[in-house]
């Protein structure tokens, strides 16, 4: 088997690293003797062994979740719940009663559930990787084999695998992880989420990376989505220079603005209170997207307002007087809730999700708004206006009007809507007449505009944020905001690209929200470009016929010293 010199994939972020490659231990193989039909008299012992293995995996994941930070802890808690799912136990029991051994029964039952998740598509499909981890660890316990994954890292390393499960990631000493590389996964999978949150260079869907021999020094360039074995001095020097430059940029925490002083608020995307507390005195001027789903996704019942209020109060206190933009529950469809299950939907991505849950479980939004209102009223009066609350998946002005009425009834002063649906972008002026601000979610907007699933990599070219149709919708929304004299933000990860940040600013976007590690480079690029130059970049990009030409046109007008093309 030939060793690849350079493999390409989808980069996450803009940084790079050079270090020896370490391969993750492969999954256990069930031997022929474990596949023999089970004697009926052995079924009770086999069932007990299988249940014990799944329970131990669930308990181990829960323990790791308690010690893991932010998004990683959330993913591990979710995976622990999957291992403990009664439906999985029932499927294993049925297979053992049909004569399968415990290892084969666990393997087959999980394969069935994975097939259902994959068929559902979207984030359902991405969560199948989590079940792969449960299967591998449970089967290893049943067979008495070493657990798959890594036993430990001796020094800074590039961790490479076909895919990394949450359990694999939790077992890593992240202080020694120079970069993450996977052959599968997508730009919104858990590996990419964790890499963004922690600022670790990452390349996913890098086909052929696991054929690079372990111990080979590799260069991971997230900005260009490449993994290069035995890199030459020029590439090594360029990545190290970029890393040194980024460390220097991080020392600048002044407010975002163009060269001639046009303010552009630079905010952070967060998923948990812990994420907010980790920001500390950083480059973030506040929180531009607080994803509240993690309070709900693993719960068996809806959290009450009394349970939610102290969580929001802690989050608001952690931001220390800065703007905090809260997105109400963005669940349903590809992020199902145990207590708000929908009827089977043929196309979940276009189904009951986000704000649309008011159609089936209206009390869910009512309780959340009551909790947010209570946490807001607990703030000093002068600080209450800094809490902004927006609804996801708003499609019409009527929906925006109803949401604004509900939110204001609970004492929330600043109410907004996400622009993720092309219809909302086209009618942004009508929506802005009902709310105080809008925030463009470019990830979903690109997905719905281009009719391409954003969780996989096969359609990455259609999901390029430089697609002219997507740029047109963002620009139309920004123009509507300027006419209404109301803020228009962008909270999709495309804002993390310094070059795109210049174009968005030129369109009239007033705030940019992204993973915290991306903020310094965006701030630096803005500071060295005037508003007029940003407008010229935006106009050139919008006039281009293709995404590739749009990026090229923007690069031609930007100062190359302050922009590095980035995959998001």
Secondary structure, 3 states (H helix, E strand, C coil): CCCCCEEECEEEECCEEEEEEEECECCCCCCHHHHCCCCHHHHHHHHHHHHHHHHHHHHHHHHHHHHCCHHHHHHHHHHHHHHCCHHHHHHHHHHHHCCCCHHHHHHHHHHHHHHHHHHHCHHHHHHHHHHHHHHHHHHHHHHCCCCCECCCCCCCEEEEECCCCHHHHHCCCHHHEEEEEECCCCCCCHHHHHHHHHCCEEEECCCCHHHCCCCCEEEEECCCCEEEECCCHHHHHHHHHHHHHHHHHCCCCCCCECCCCCECEEEEEECCHHHHHHHCCCCCCEEEEEECHHHCCCCCCCCCHHHHHHHHHHHHHHCCCCEEEEECCCCECCECCCCCCCCCCCCHHHCCEHHHHHHCCHHHHHHHHHHHHHHHHCCCHHHHHHEEEEECCCCCHHHHHHHHHHHHHCCCCEEEEEECCHHHHHCHHHHHCCCCEEEECHHHHHHHHHCCCCCCCCCCCCCCCCCHHHHHHHHHHHHHHHHHCCEEEECCHHHHCHHHHHHHHHHCCCEEEECHHHHHHHHHHHHCCCHHHHHHHHHHHHHCCCHHHHHHHHHHHCCHHHCCCCEC
